Amino acid sequence: MDWLTESKIPIGKLIEKFFDYLKDDAAWIFDAIADPLEWLIESSSDALLDIPAWLLVGGIVLLSWVLQRRKGFSIFTLLSLLLIINLDLWEETIQTLVMVLYATLICMLIGVPLGIRAAHSPRLNAMLRPILDLMQTIPTFVYLIPALILFGLGVVPGLISTVVFALAAPVRLTALGVSEVPKSLLEAGDAFGCTPLQRLFRIELPHAMPTILAGLTQCIMLSLSMVVIAALVGANGLGAPVVRALNTVNIEKGFEAGLAIVIVAILLDRLCRGRRVAV
């Protein structure tokens, strides 16, 4: 089988040349994307950090009460946030929340319309399926390489990698929810003279909303799972102390940062699920 290995197909070299071309001749495009995103994330983090911690904690606790109306969850939210402050990880937590929220917003703005279109177009759905499978099966570290080459160190490659990793969830679940609308409802809408746009907003989206919200929750959890990996390319947040603890084998700092990530994941999951979830 030596003849097979001697005639190696230069896939890697072709990909390397392609990214070299993008880096040399299309750098202005990626700079135009990176600069506003970096400013938006950093300015949002700074704005939240300028708010007194006690006031922001109170606002989050109030939000938890409004969304769930459960005293136990509100107390859990308060104690969890006070624990994060006590561990001196408040700044990193805010930075992580900002990155997760912006990544989720971008994923939903792209994924929901794309999922709606895929539900209405079998051809587009067939084209998207292998792409989404590829996005979900490629190891997450692989996303960092092109993002790092094109955008450099910082929060932007972490955000881009997170968006690529989490985008498949809202696309798939939106397409699933819209495609599962009963035909009887669609026929009733047509009988009453609904236009395609009216049918979408009055019938399809309301019926598919629970599935779309499940996609939102999945997107948030997937985005949060990328914070440690994004820290490897210079993104701030709770992933940074985890990476530092890993490099120095610091069990104490690593456990505290990991605990803060778990707390943020629990709070975001419960807040997104609404009143049905009890603590």
Sequence and secondary structure as in RCSB ss.txt:
>XXXX:A:sequence
MDWLTESKIPIGKLIEKFFDYLKDDAAWIFDAIADPLEWLIESSSDALLDIPAWLLVGGIVLLSWVLQRRKGFSI
FTLLSLLLIINLDLWEETIQTLVMVLYATLICMLIGVPLGIRAAHSPRLNAMLRPILDLMQTIPTFVYLIPALIL
FGLGVVPGLISTVVFALAAPVRLTALGVSEVPKSLLEAGDAFGCTPLQRLFRIELPHAMPTILAGLTQCIMLSLS
MVVIAALVGANGLGAPVVRALNTVNIEKGFEAGLAIVIVAILLDRLCRGRRVAV
>XXXX:A:secstr
 HHHHHT   HHHHHHHHHHHHHHHSHHHHHHHHHHHHHHHHHHHHHHHHS HHHHHHHHHHHHHHHH  HHHHH
HHHHHHHHHHHTT HHHHHHHHHHHHHHHHHHHHHHHHHHHHHHH HHHHHHHHHHHHHHHHS HHHHHHHHHHH
H SSHHHHHHHHHHHHTHHHHHHHHHHHHTS HHHHHHHHHTT  HHHHIIIIIHHHHHHHHHHHHHHHHHHHHH
THHHHHTTT  STHHHHHHHHHHT HHHHHHHHHHHHHHHHHHHHHHHGGG   
